[in-house]
Amino acid sequence: MPAAQFEARNPLPASDDPLWQHQLELLLESTGEGIFGIDLDGHCTFINRAGARMLGWAADEVLGRNMHELTHHSHADGSVYAAQDCPIFNAFRQGLPCRIDAEVFWRCDGQPFPVEYSSYPLLDAGVVRGAVVTFVDITERRHAAEALQCANAELARANDELENRVAARTRELSVALGQLRELAAYSEKVREDERTRIAREVHDELGSLLVALKMDVNWMDKRLGEQQQRAPHEAEAMRTRLRCKCQNMSRMIETAVDNVGRIITDLRPSILDHQGLWAALEWQAQEFAQSAELALAWDMRGTEGVILPEPMAMAVFRIFQEMLSNVGRHARANGLDVRIRIEHGELTIEVQDNGCGATAQAFEAPTAYGVLGMRERARHFGGQLDISSQIGYGTLFRLRTPLRNA
């Protein structure tokens, strides 16, 4: 095999020295890349074992055959690859070396495999004699690239999904923050309205009673000062009037005491402190049913011996009050069913009316501050409030809260 067959960019000196040819053969066989040479007609002049093995042929089966027709005849999609377009041939036809990694070679079994190949003119004393081609099977590289591309696509998809979830969560938090601000403003308004109501009651009821008492005391003081100047029968008549005045003042004092008790009860029922949550709930239900003229069905089980912490008991009581308040304001009901259960470490309170009912949107509206307040109180202790309602079939409020902290 003449040494001139292996010249590429830098011509190698021709030699008939067997040792030189042996060294070139060792060089060809020592590399893992496929290497073959072609003459000006495209026929194979040499090929190393690595190249023949990748193509699926024996080396002697390749020699003398047209390499384009043998292994480069078609594109990856099976379409014909014209010989005049072949970059391998153009290396000696047009003096255009190339390095390409986007094509395939074809094995002897008709299966393509992706390759990266280089083709350079083969020179002998400055004269082009053909081309030398090196190639490697890049199937694994292509698989790794595809896997990396898939991984990148999956990462991009996961990143997009994460961004979408973060954006959605941010919107939800923004809405929740807005609702909390509105709820806080509503709660402050309710507190201010309550202060105004209490101030009005103190002024209109207690204030008027105290003014009347003061006037009566002044009247009595004046009359007692004049008592020595009266005749005996006039003094006796005045004493009778004074006794009547004292009795009237006593009745006004009793009324004042009742009003003070009522105001205190509105602020915080004393029964909650003296008899506990369960008695307070029953008392509140009975009071509400009596004032609203509703038929009350009361059923409470499993509460014996269970004492809730004071903050939790107050939250449950306020939620129950708001449930009844919703019934009184909106339900137009004539019957009320209250069920209270403690089972498996969970407190459940259900308030069912037989009123007009409402749509789900009515309870989810941003201005449904009462519902928002109940849910916030329940959520604070790990509970939840569910509302089921249907037009014409009443409404069911259900509070469920774990008693792990009770």
C-alpha positions as CSV (number, residue, x, y, z in Angstrom):
1,M,0.0,0.0,0.0
2,P,1.9,3.2,-1.2
3,A,2.5,5.8,1.4
4,A,1.3,8.5,-0.9
5,Q,-2.3,7.2,-0.3
6,F,-2.2,8.6,3.2
7,E,-1.1,12.1,2.5
8,A,-3.6,14.8,3.6
9,R,-3.1,18.5,4.2
10,N,0.7,18.0,4.5
11,P,2.1,15.5,1.9
12,L,3.9,12.6,3.3
13,P,7.1,11.6,1.5
14,A,6.6,8.6,-0.7
15,S,8.5,5.5,0.2
16,D,8.7,1.8,-0.7
17,D,10.2,1.0,2.7
18,P,8.2,-1.9,4.2
19,L,9.0,-0.6,7.7
20,W,7.4,2.7,6.8
21,Q,4.3,1.0,5.4
22,H,4.1,-1.1,8.5
23,Q,4.2,1.9,10.7
24,L,1.4,3.5,8.8
25,E,-0.7,0.4,9.0
26,L,-0.1,0.3,12.8
27,L,-1.1,4.0,13.0
28,L,-4.4,3.3,11.1
29,E,-5.3,0.3,13.2
30,S,-4.4,1.9,16.6
31,T,-7.2,4.5,16.4
32,G,-10.8,3.9,17.4
33,E,-12.0,6.1,14.6
34,G,-13.0,4.7,11.2
35,I,-10.5,5.7,8.4
36,F,-10.8,5.0,4.7
37,G,-9.4,6.4,1.5
38,I,-11.0,6.8,-1.9
39,D,-9.6,7.5,-5.3
40,L,-10.8,10.0,-7.8
41,D,-13.7,7.7,-8.8
42,G,-14.8,7.3,-5.2
43,H,-13.6,3.7,-4.8
44,C,-12.1,2.6,-1.5
45,T,-8.4,2.2,-1.6
46,F,-7.9,1.3,2.1
47,I,-10.0,1.1,5.3
48,N,-9.0,0.2,8.8
49,R,-10.6,-2.5,10.9
50,A,-12.5,0.1,13.2
51,G,-14.1,1.7,10.1
52,A,-15.0,-1.7,8.5
53,R,-16.5,-2.9,11.9
54,M,-18.7,0.2,12.2
55,L,-20.0,-0.3,8.7
56,G,-20.6,-4.0,9.3
57,W,-18.3,-5.2,6.5
58,A,-15.0,-7.1,6.4
59,A,-12.2,-4.8,5.3
60,D,-11.5,-6.8,2.1
61,E,-15.3,-6.6,1.2
62,V,-15.0,-2.8,1.1
63,L,-11.9,-2.4,-0.9
64,G,-12.5,-1.3,-4.5
65,R,-16.2,-0.4,-3.9
66,N,-17.7,3.0,-4.4
67,M,-18.0,4.3,-0.8
68,H,-20.8,6.7,-1.6
69,E,-23.0,4.0,-3.1
70,L,-22.0,1.6,-0.3
71,T,-22.5,3.7,2.8
72,H,-23.5,7.3,2.0
73,H,-26.2,6.8,-0.6
74,S,-29.2,8.2,1.3
75,H,-30.1,10.8,3.9
76,A,-31.4,9.9,7.4
77,D,-35.0,10.1,6.1
78,G,-34.3,7.6,3.3
79,S,-34.2,10.2,0.5
80,V,-31.5,9.8,-2.2
81,Y,-28.2,11.6,-1.5
82,A,-26.8,12.7,-4.9
83,A,-23.2,11.9,-5.4
84,Q,-22.5,15.3,-6.8
85,D,-23.7,16.8,-3.5
86,C,-21.4,14.6,-1.4
87,P,-19.0,16.6,0.8
88,I,-16.6,13.6,0.8
89,F,-16.2,13.7,-2.9
90,N,-16.0,17.5,-3.0
91,A,-12.9,17.2,-0.9
92,F,-10.9,16.1,-4.0
93,R,-13.3,17.4,-6.7
94,Q,-13.3,21.0,-5.5
95,G,-10.6,21.0,-2.9
96,L,-13.1,21.6,-0.1
97,P,-12.2,19.9,3.2
98,C,-15.2,19.4,5.4
99,R,-16.2,18.3,8.9
100,I,-19.8,17.3,9.3
101,D,-21.8,15.8,12.2
102,A,-25.4,16.0,10.9
103,E,-25.5,13.1,8.5
104,V,-25.7,9.3,8.6
105,F,-23.7,6.4,7.2
106,W,-25.5,3.1,6.3
107,R,-24.4,-0.3,7.6
108,C,-24.4,-3.4,5.5
109,D,-27.7,-4.5,7.1
110,G,-29.4,-1.3,5.7
111,Q,-29.6,0.5,9.1
112,P,-28.3,4.1,9.3
113,F,-26.3,5.5,12.2
114,P,-25.3,9.1,12.9
115,V,-21.7,10.0,12.3
116,E,-19.3,12.8,12.5
117,Y,-16.9,12.7,9.6
118,S,-14.1,14.7,8.0
119,S,-12.9,14.5,4.4
120,Y,-9.6,16.0,3.2
121,P,-7.9,15.8,-0.2
122,L,-5.2,13.1,-0.5
123,L,-2.2,14.6,-2.2
124,D,0.8,13.0,-3.9
125,A,3.5,15.5,-4.8
126,G,1.0,18.2,-4.8
127,V,-1.4,16.3,-7.1
128,V,-4.8,15.3,-5.8
129,R,-5.2,11.5,-5.9
130,G,-8.4,11.2,-3.9
131,A,-9.5,11.8,-0.3
132,V,-9.0,10.4,3.1
133,V,-12.1,10.2,5.4
134,T,-12.2,9.7,9.2
135,F,-15.5,9.1,10.9
136,V,-16.9,8.1,14.3
137,D,-20.3,6.7,15.4
138,I,-22.0,9.4,17.4
139,T,-25.1,7.5,18.4
140,E,-24.3,7.7,22.1
141,R,-23.4,11.3,21.8
142,R,-26.7,11.9,19.9
143,H,-28.7,10.0,22.5
144,A,-26.9,12.0,25.3
145,A,-27.7,15.3,23.4
146,E,-31.3,14.2,23.0
147,A,-31.5,13.2,26.6
148,L,-30.0,16.5,27.6
149,Q,-32.4,18.3,25.3
150,C,-35.4,16.4,26.8
151,A,-34.0,17.2,30.3
152,N,-33.7,20.8,29.4
153,A,-37.2,20.8,28.0
154,E,-38.5,19.1,31.1
155,L,-36.7,21.6,33.3
156,A,-38.1,24.5,31.2
157,R,-41.6,23.0,31.5
158,A,-41.1,22.4,35.2
159,N,-39.8,26.0,35.6
160,D,-42.8,27.4,33.6
161,E,-45.1,25.3,35.8
162,L,-43.4,26.5,38.9
163,E,-43.6,30.1,37.7
164,N,-47.3,29.7,36.9
165,R,-48.0,28.2,40.3
166,V,-46.0,30.9,42.0
167,A,-48.0,33.5,40.0
168,A,-51.3,31.8,40.8
169,R,-50.3,31.6,44.5
170,T,-49.3,35.2,44.5
171,R,-52.6,36.2,43.0
172,E,-54.4,34.1,45.6
173,L,-52.3,35.6,48.4
174,S,-53.0,39.1,47.0
175,V,-56.8,38.4,47.0
176,A,-56.6,36.9,50.5
177,L,-54.6,39.9,51.7
178,G,-57.2,42.2,50.2
179,Q,-60.0,40.2,51.9
180,L,-58.2,40.3,55.2
181,R,-57.8,44.0,54.9
182,E,-61.5,44.4,54.1
183,L,-62.3,42.0,57.0
184,A,-60.1,44.0,59.4
185,A,-61.8,47.2,58.3
186,Y,-65.2,45.6,58.7
187,S,-64.3,44.3,62.1
188,E,-63.1,47.7,63.2
189,K,-66.4,49.2,61.9
190,V,-68.4,46.5,63.8
191,R,-66.4,47.3,67.0
192,E,-67.0,51.0,66.5
193,D,-70.7,50.4,65.9
194,E,-70.8,48.3,69.0
195,R,-69.1,51.1,71.0
196,T,-71.6,53.6,69.6
197,R,-74.5,51.3,70.5
198,I,-73.2,50.8,74.1
199,A,-72.6,54.5,74.5
200,R,-76.1,55.2,73.3
201,E,-77.6,52.7,75.6
202,V,-75.6,54.0,78.6
203,H,-76.6,57.5,77.7
204,D,-80.2,57.0,76.8
205,E,-81.1,54.4,79.5
206,L,-78.6,54.5,82.3
207,G,-78.0,58.2,81.8
208,S,-81.7,59.1,82.0
209,L,-82.2,56.9,85.0
210,L,-79.3,58.5,86.8
211,V,-80.6,62.0,86.0
212,A,-84.0,61.0,87.3
213,L,-82.5,59.6,90.4
214,K,-80.5,62.8,90.9
215,M,-83.6,64.9,90.6
216,D,-85.4,62.7,93.0
217,V,-82.6,62.9,95.5
218,N,-82.5,66.7,95.2
219,W,-86.3,66.8,95.7
220,M,-86.1,64.6,98.8
221,D,-83.2,66.7,100.2
222,K,-85.2,69.9,99.8
223,R,-88.4,68.4,101.3
224,L,-86.5,66.9,104.2
225,G,-85.0,70.4,104.9
226,E,-88.5,71.8,105.1
227,Q,-89.9,69.1,107.3
228,Q,-89.5,70.9,110.6
229,Q,-91.5,73.9,109.4
230,R,-94.6,71.8,108.6
231,A,-97.5,71.0,110.9
232,P,-97.8,67.5,112.2
233,H,-100.4,66.4,109.6
234,E,-98.5,68.0,106.8
235,A,-95.3,66.3,107.9
236,E,-97.0,62.9,108.0
237,A,-98.3,63.5,104.4
238,M,-94.9,64.5,103.3
239,R,-93.4,61.3,104.8
240,T,-95.9,59.3,102.8
241,R,-94.8,61.1,99.6
242,L,-91.2,60.5,100.5
243,R,-91.8,56.7,101.0
244,C,-93.5,56.6,97.5
245,K,-90.5,58.5,96.1
246,C,-88.1,56.0,97.6
247,Q,-90.1,53.1,96.2
248,N,-90.0,54.7,92.8
249,M,-86.2,55.3,93.1
250,S,-85.8,51.7,94.0
251,R,-87.6,50.5,90.9
252,M,-85.4,52.8,88.8
253,I,-82.3,51.4,90.4
254,E,-83.5,47.9,89.7
255,T,-84.0,48.9,86.1
256,A,-80.5,50.4,85.9
257,V,-79.1,47.2,87.4
258,D,-80.9,45.1,84.7
259,N,-79.7,47.4,82.0
260,V,-76.1,47.1,83.2
261,G,-76.4,43.3,83.3
262,R,-77.8,43.3,79.8
263,I,-75.0,45.4,78.5
264,I,-72.4,43.2,80.2
265,T,-74.1,40.1,78.8
266,D,-74.0,41.6,75.3
267,L,-70.3,42.2,75.7
268,R,-69.5,38.8,77.3
269,P,-72.1,36.5,78.7
270,S,-71.3,35.7,82.3
271,I,-72.7,32.2,81.8
272,L,-69.6,31.5,79.7
273,D,-67.4,32.1,82.7
274,H,-69.6,30.6,85.3
275,Q,-71.1,27.5,83.6
276,G,-68.8,27.0,80.6
277,L,-69.1,26.9,76.9
278,W,-71.7,24.2,76.5
279,A,-74.2,25.9,78.8
280,A,-73.5,29.2,77.1
281,L,-74.2,27.7,73.7
282,E,-77.5,26.3,74.8
283,W,-78.5,29.5,76.5
284,Q,-77.7,31.5,73.4
285,A,-79.7,29.1,71.2
286,Q,-82.7,29.3,73.6
287,E,-82.5,33.1,73.8
288,F,-82.3,33.4,70.0
289,A,-85.1,31.0,69.3
290,Q,-87.3,32.8,71.8
291,S,-86.6,36.3,70.5
292,A,-86.9,35.2,66.8
293,E,-90.0,33.0,67.5
294,L,-88.4,29.9,66.1
295,A,-89.0,26.3,66.9
296,L,-85.7,25.0,68.3
297,A,-84.5,21.3,68.1
298,W,-81.4,21.0,70.3
299,D,-79.1,18.0,70.4
300,M,-75.7,18.0,72.1
301,R,-73.7,14.8,72.8
302,G,-70.2,13.9,73.9
303,T,-69.4,17.2,75.6
304,E,-69.4,15.9,79.2
305,G,-66.2,16.6,81.0
306,V,-64.7,18.4,77.9
307,I,-63.3,21.9,78.8
308,L,-61.9,24.0,76.0
309,P,-59.2,26.6,76.5
310,E,-60.6,30.1,77.0
311,P,-59.5,31.6,73.7
312,M,-60.9,28.6,71.8
313,A,-64.1,28.5,73.7
314,M,-64.7,32.2,73.0
315,A,-64.0,31.7,69.3
316,V,-66.5,28.8,69.1
317,F,-69.0,30.9,71.0
318,R,-68.6,33.9,68.6
319,I,-68.8,31.6,65.6
320,F,-72.0,30.1,66.9
321,Q,-73.4,33.6,67.6
322,E,-72.6,34.6,64.0
323,M,-74.4,31.5,62.7
324,L,-77.5,32.4,64.6
325,S,-77.2,36.0,63.4
326,N,-77.1,34.9,59.8
327,V,-80.3,32.9,60.4
328,G,-82.0,35.9,62.0
329,R,-80.9,38.3,59.2
330,H,-81.4,36.3,56.1
331,A,-83.1,33.0,56.5
332,R,-86.8,33.9,57.1
333,A,-87.1,30.6,58.9
334,N,-89.5,29.3,61.4
335,G,-87.5,26.3,62.6
336,L,-83.9,25.8,63.7
337,D,-82.0,22.5,64.3
338,V,-78.8,22.7,66.3
339,R,-76.5,19.6,66.6
340,I,-73.3,19.6,68.7
341,R,-71.0,16.5,68.7
342,I,-67.6,15.6,70.1
343,E,-66.3,12.4,68.4
344,H,-62.8,11.1,67.8
345,G,-61.2,14.2,69.2
346,E,-63.2,16.6,66.9
347,L,-65.9,19.2,67.7
348,T,-68.7,19.5,65.2
349,I,-71.4,22.2,65.4
350,E,-74.2,22.2,62.9
351,V,-76.9,24.9,62.6
352,Q,-79.6,24.0,60.1
353,D,-82.6,26.3,59.3
354,N,-85.6,25.7,57.1
355,G,-85.5,29.1,55.6
356,C,-85.3,30.5,52.1
357,G,-81.7,29.4,51.4
358,A,-79.2,31.2,49.2
359,T,-76.7,30.6,46.4
360,A,-73.1,29.6,47.1
361,Q,-72.0,32.9,45.6
362,A,-73.8,34.8,48.4
363,F,-71.5,33.1,51.0
364,E,-68.3,33.5,48.9
365,A,-68.9,37.2,48.1
366,P,-66.0,39.6,49.2
367,T,-68.5,41.5,51.2
368,A,-69.7,38.4,53.2
369,Y,-67.7,39.6,56.2
370,G,-69.6,37.5,58.7
371,V,-68.7,34.3,56.8
372,L,-65.1,35.6,56.4
373,G,-64.9,36.3,60.1
374,M,-66.2,32.8,61.1
375,R,-63.8,31.1,58.7
376,E,-60.8,33.1,60.0
377,R,-61.7,32.3,63.6
378,A,-62.1,28.6,62.7
379,R,-58.8,28.5,60.7
380,H,-56.9,30.0,63.6
381,F,-57.5,26.8,65.7
382,G,-57.1,24.4,62.8
383,G,-60.8,24.1,62.0
384,Q,-62.9,24.8,59.0
385,L,-66.4,26.1,58.3
386,D,-68.6,24.6,55.6
387,I,-71.8,26.0,54.3
388,S,-74.4,24.1,52.3
389,S,-77.4,26.0,51.0
390,Q,-80.1,25.6,48.3
391,I,-82.7,28.1,47.3
392,G,-86.0,27.1,49.1
393,Y,-84.4,24.4,51.2
394,G,-82.6,26.4,54.0
395,T,-79.0,26.6,55.0
396,L,-76.6,24.4,56.9
397,F,-73.6,25.8,58.7
398,R,-71.1,23.2,59.9
399,L,-68.1,24.0,62.1
400,R,-65.4,21.3,62.5
401,T,-62.4,21.8,64.6
402,P,-59.9,19.4,66.2
403,L,-59.5,19.4,70.0
404,R,-55.9,18.3,70.1
405,N,-55.1,21.5,72.0
406,A,-58.1,21.4,74.2
